[in-house]
Amino acid sequence: MRDLDPSNIIKLSYLKDLQQLFHKEIAELIDIYLHDARRKIANLYKALEESNIANFTAAARELRLRSIDIGAITFSHCCLTLEIATQEFRLEALPQLALMLEKQFKSVKEELERLKSAKKKLGERELEYL
């Protein structure tokens, strides 16, 4: 049963904690996160175009925090790398780091979609045992 394999990309315990905190379905939490994350990544690129380091840092921080909430811990470390780069004024590295972050987000998105699909197939009760 592939659908029951533990995720290496998403820590399910974080996702379940978020579900308990907000009393929402996992699928809804995933949809909210994905929508918000796409917007924050777009904000990163907009801030780069405008050379607005404060907005870039804020978008990276918000994305990091929301990623931790959903259980995307490794991805949140990439967001932290962006924050640190701005604090260290390594501004020339930001476009490449943002591109790497966007590529890693694809894996997070795919895994969240897989979990959402597994939840639909198995139901909430079975997902608790992942």
N, C-alpha and C positions, 0 to 999 in steps of 0.2 A: 504494500500500500504506500505508494510514493507520497500521496497527499498527507500522510501522517508523519513524514520525516521531519525532525526538528529543523528549524531554519537557522542557517549560519549568518544570515543577513539581518533578520529581525528577531529580537529577543521577545518571545511571546509573553513572558511574564510582565513586561512593561506594557504591552498592548492590552493585556487583561486588566492590569491595574488602571489603565486609562479608561477602559470600559466601565469598570466599577465606579470610578470617580465621577464620570459624566453620565452614567446610566444610559448609554447609547449602544446600538448594535455595532459590532466590529466593522461591518461593511461601511456603515456611515462614518465611523471614525477614520477609516482608511480613505474614503472619498474626500473627507474634509482635509486630511493631511496632504493628499496628493494635489488637490486644488491649491492649497496654501503654499506648498513647496514649489510648485511651478511658478506661482506669482513671485515668490521670494527669489528664485533663480533669475527670473526676468528683471527683478529689481537690482540684482547684482550687476547684470550687464548694463542696465540703464545708468547705474551709478558709475560704472567704469567709463562709459561714453561721456558722461558729464564730469569726470574726474572728481567725483564727490566721495571722498574716502569715508566720511562719517556715515553716509547712507549705505555704502558698501559694507562697512563693518557692522552696522545695525542689521542689515539683511542677512549677513552671514551668521550673526549671533542668534537672531530669531529662528533661522533655519536649523541651526544646531540644537537649540532648545526644543523645538517642536519634533525634531528627529529623535532626540532622547526620549521624549514622551511616548512616541510611537514604537520605540524599541530598535531604531536604526542606529545603533551605537557606533559601529565602524564608520558609517556615513557622517555621523556627528563629529568624529575626529577630523574628517576632511574639512568640515565647516570651521572647526577650530583652527586648522592650518591657515585658512584664509584670514581669520581674525588676527592670528599671530603675525602673519605677513604684513598686515596693515599697521600693527603696533610697532613692528620693527622697520617700517618704512621701506619694505621690499616691494615697492609699487610695480616695478617692471615684471615681477613674477605673477601678479594678480590675474592677468588674462589667461595664462596657462593653467594656473590653479583653478580658476573658475571653470575652464573647459574640462579639467579632470573631474571636478565636482559634478558637473552636469553628466558626464559619462557614468560616474558611479551612481548617480541618482537613478539612472535607467535600471540598474540591478535592484535597487530598493523598490522601485515602482513595480517591476516584474514580480518580485517576491511578495509584495503586498497584494497584488492582483491574484497571485497563486493562493495566498491564504484566504482571500475573500472568496475565491472560487471553491476552495476546500470547505469553507464554512457553509456555503450554499449546499454543497453535496452532502456533507456530513451532519450539519446542524450544530448549534451552539454547544450542546452537551459534549459531543465527541471532540470538538476543538479544545475543550478544556484539558484534555489528556495529552495534548501535544507537548 
